[in-house]
Amino acid sequence: MVNNTVIDVDLGFKELEKELGKSGYVETGYFHGKRTHKDGEIDMATLAIQNEFGTTITGKSGGGVAYGFKTKKDLAANKIRFFKNDTSKGYKNAMQLGFTKASGPYKIVIPERPFMRSAVDENKRLILDIMSREEGKVLDGTQTIPKMLNKIGLLVKSLIQKKIATASSWATKNAPSTVKAKGGRQTPLLDTGFLLRSIDFKKKVIFKGGKK
């Protein structure tokens, strides 16, 4: 999840720094409980975390072992564990992500693909310039803070979506086993397009100000 606090960015708006620091903010990314994957089982925020930071799970037993997050603390720490039983029988409120298929010892590696962090880092100057321009409109009374936050949210959302759409040019390639499981589809992050479509933003307005 990308947090964008709406404040002055050292461009000389001292009064704006005082006012907008307490006026609101916008968060862009994936929000737990808002959307699930098309199969209805995996929370999209969880899927985004796995791809953004990567994760590795290993096991000694044979195939058919369930894995996922046992607790909310596991989810927050991106710590995936193996379940001895299906979640419906074993762990209350656990989030099961899938089952292993290999026999014997195995390792499941989801490589780091930082599509959110890199989208913001690579476009930092653009984001700051647009923030400065929109803050100016608030200062001269031609725009409200909610409208400014909406524009910034849409901007960051579009930048992250572009990063996902171009993943084949920068992200770690899918493993052969993953490509096979996906019916030959090789593009990372863009298997069904659901990750791209699920990104959203929400704004928190404290002080409205300006004009509509």
C-alpha positions, 0 to 999 in steps of 0.5 A: 500500500502506498501512503501519500501524505498531502503536505507542502514539498518545500516549494515555499508554501509555508502556510500550506504546510501548516494547513494541509498537514492536517487537511487530509491524505490519500492511500493508494494500493490494495485494501484488506477485505475489499476485493478477493481474487476471482477464485474468491479465496485469496484477498487481493491485498495478500496477493499484492504483498506476496508479489511486492516483497516476495516470499519463500516456503519450504516443506519436508512432507509429501504433496497436498499440504495446505499453506497460508497465513494462520493468524493476522500477525502472520499476514502482517509479517508476510509469514506463510506457514504450512497447515496440518489440516485444511483450514476449515478443520484446523485453524480458525480464521486462517487464510489458506493460499493453496496446496503443495503438489510436489512429492517429498521435500519442496520449496515454493518461491515467489520472487520479489516484484516491487511494482508499487514501490518502484512505480512511486520511486521512479515517478517521484519528481512527477508526483511532487510537481503535480502535487505542487500544482494542485496545492497552488489551486487550493491556495488560490481558492479554485479547487477543494482539498478533496478534489486535489486528493482525488487527482493525486490518488488517480495519478498514483493508481495509474502509475502503478497500473502502468508498472504492472502492465509493463512487468514483462520488461522488468520483473522476474520471469515466471518459473517454468512450473508457474508458466505450465500451471497458468496454461502457458501464460508467461507474463508476471503480475498480469496473468488474468489482469485482476491484480491490475484492475483491483488497485484502488485509492481512498482519501481521508479529508480533515479540512475541505477548504477551497472551491469546488 
